[in-house]
Amino acid sequence: MKLPVPEKSSEALRSAIERTFEATAGPAASTRDRAVALLDEVAKRGRGVRDRLGKIESSVRGKPKG
């Protein structure tokens, strides 16, 4: 694909930056989605551990919990 040649160097820089953003927008969104899913999974597992530790603490202290 041949790109048009801008008249000024500032236009060439702007064009290069715009092409870079366009080329990386899709992969960045995909990476963001994976990061969100990973954080959701970490939070879910953290809540599970917290709940289990709460039950262990209650059993050690002799108080029923949950």
C-alpha positions in Angstrom: 0.0 0.0 0.0 1.5 3.3 -1.1 0.8 6.2 1.2 0.5 9.8 0.1 3.6 11.9 0.7 2.7 14.9 3.0 4.1 18.3 2.0 5.5 19.2 5.4 7.5 17.2 7.9 5.0 18.0 10.6 2.2 16.5 8.4 4.4 13.4 7.9 4.8 13.0 11.6 1.1 13.5 12.2 0.3 10.9 9.5 2.7 8.4 11.0 1.3 8.9 14.5 -2.3 8.5 13.1 -1.3 5.3 11.3 0.3 3.9 14.4 -2.8 4.6 16.5 -5.0 3.0 13.9 -2.8 -0.1 13.7 -2.7 -0.6 17.4 -6.3 0.3 18.4 -7.6 -3.3 17.9 -4.9 -5.1 19.7 -5.0 -2.7 22.6 -8.7 -3.2 23.0 -8.1 -7.0 23.0 -5.4 -6.7 25.6 -7.6 -4.5 27.7 -10.4 -7.1 27.5 -8.0 -9.9 28.6 -6.6 -7.7 31.4 -10.2 -7.0 32.7 -11.1 -10.7 32.5 -7.9 -11.6 34.4 -8.6 -9.1 37.1 -12.1 -10.4 37.5 -10.8 -13.9 37.9 -8.2 -12.7 40.5 -10.9 -10.8 42.4 -13.2 -13.9 42.3 -10.5 -16.2 43.7 -9.6 -13.6 46.3 -13.2 -13.5 47.6 -13.2 -17.3 47.7 -10.0 -17.4 49.8 -11.4 -14.6 52.1 -14.6 -16.6 52.6 -12.7 -19.8 53.3 -10.4 -18.1 55.8 -13.3 -16.5 57.5 -14.9 -20.0 58.0 -11.5 -21.4 59.3 -11.2 -18.4 61.7 -14.8 -19.0 63.0 -14.2 -22.7 63.5 -11.0 -21.9 65.4 -12.7 -19.3 67.6 -15.7 -21.6 68.0 -18.2 -19.2 66.3 -20.3 -20.4 63.3 -20.0 -18.2 60.3 -21.7 -18.3 57.0 
